């Protein structure tokens, strides 16, 4: 009974991990398409940011999400657990030894992903942590249950599964399982490729579009002024974003660029410059399109003086500029800003001059809408979704080699 209960635990843990992997696979494709998550544990708020983890270099392999491979492996583990549940002692031990080997391999990758999350992109995926915890619990419980005296015995137990026969002249049971697992992996990878194509469309066409854009443009030089910047200290790709805090497309673009930086932490830097679509502070627009844009831009300049610009940036864009002022100010306080000083500074001459410097530069570079991205000197307008930004980044990196 104890052994069957343990096998049932293995199956349950594998199914739970498969469910989490299925969710993370779907999340990856939504992120590539440009969907923003504003609620729940994967709401991309602060350090808890599933999207940045999914879009990082550790989140995919050969163009497909790591979670998809995990889904296939966990389904295979569930099948092995069911096999162990209905088998005799020798076959059970062989099946569970194979499960233990798979769990050990996944734990090694989990350790790598944890390093990426905590030390490289500084973002945490709650559902990833849940799979790591379940996988580690599975591995430890298997090691305790199997109690391998030495590595050679443990490996021989797992390999022994290949020697079991089915029927009179039958195939080794593990060979049958391996064939089924390979078929599942093929279907999973094929399905992943098909899903990527259906969701994202023709990536070759987008690549050709960017190649044409790069050939048609003469790169411009942006001013190396005193503006908020983050990312690589010696970047191969420099992104200057002319933006408006009240612009919905700018809000999406800020999120997408955060994903790009998570994927290319050592290659990309991002600089923020103001171009509010409000004629009261921007002489290069005709109307007051966004009535709060100037005030928010001035406060952003003051947040930069407090060395809290990116906290200000992320808070305002997360809440939306149409949120009540009291709510925005409350969240800014939580983010570590001195709101009283911020409001006082926004009335001063220094903040106004800094804003006008950005506006003048934007006009000189023929910027007339937001968001406008100057990427290595090339103009791009609009909130380019992550999958197209990834293509553009690859093209620009190729030009650098």
Steps between C-alpha positions, in 0.01 A plus 500: 500500500782741591665446163177559311432819695848620411439427131174692526695796644740484202209506254326784686816712516571440130146597399519816716831595337358425156209733572736780605716437193192517276408837652855632458506382138182695426639799692814498283299525178277775641815693599649467152177630350507801733233420761547691826408329828365741759354267762587185693837358606642548150392864475847622402513726805834578655729205554221248438508495124422176319512666159862615533602151608310343209660740251853460642763288329435223754129495415529346155704248304512480119219752474261311729418561869690290753163446668387301194790258539420481870138418420608204287743375765247524781243310295765233447568490875126461566490203261799340674331559837185326379712213371668469841161513671378184328825303487699260712798590718776476239312686228383762749853569615626519143225746399551719806877500447442639151266762646768590753756552223259728312420696819873543568558642150208740539629610841833592345321717244282646777818610680618676184165675456505611864844655442366682193196628691677621813834619367467577131155645425392555865145384434313210659239273344271365773378208290858411408587491871201271558626252238852520648366424848289207379785362293746523789248334735453226241874444467563491877209263564621269221852492641364418845263235364754333271798543736763432232815370673723622222466673164573180305209320667267793440589517130470125455152507652388766252664331203346172612165627379624449145541127566140427593301321231139528392348181372683207347733680264416842621690823503677629810246695702724803528558497127123514456476788748795674335335471160177640642689783671680587175168502318358732769807725474468514122132589526576757769781667305299487177200645680718770652639598162150503349366706792784749466428535129125543551541758778790700361447473127778512244823580686696496173280779372565706813873440471492616137307811608763591760784432258336741255458762774866477599614536140274800434606701807814691582573455871467813712699592809311568822631737767688339787335730750403446861205268448374191684668189364519135601643176369839397368789735579665424163196427286504364149145629457400845629130577516388860550128522566311827445186452702193651663380378841135535398539312170345146499741379231792632708371301793510181294839589352649547848394146587630353176838668541526357850464155344769579243735602778425176685596304187812704422624628838861531386431647155223757538474839671183710515488880534178688567428845351181704522275601213162580661216544254382819666548842342526667841857371535574371150498766228532233232149360547190698409253395767476387858457133413595374846407750769711345777803416286701815577452473873595134500808571286615775737450275800699234318790743465481561874484126573828474308652755740394273788668204324160335483407557136442136404288444810296803394488380137383150589244620754334758272486263203376210712216702650419698186507878484120513528516355854399733784781731609476381862548140389804585288656705780438222751671244279790737436553532875507120527762498221725722711437845347457820698174618345502841671843580356393353167204738468701799612784422260255462209416871538864603469711629216748213499240235425350719225840547333572128511163428339555761230841351422332166421228666293750703297709193429190306396407771252854506360477122444159534326316328783132584467319217680533274800642260562796553268797272547845597376680165495868526412407818316208353304143633536213268588153616600230333703484225760680220316396168663766280661527248217573773243744672738682169537541479121627859490747439785641196319544702180680779681724257686588337168598840363735544797688176434 
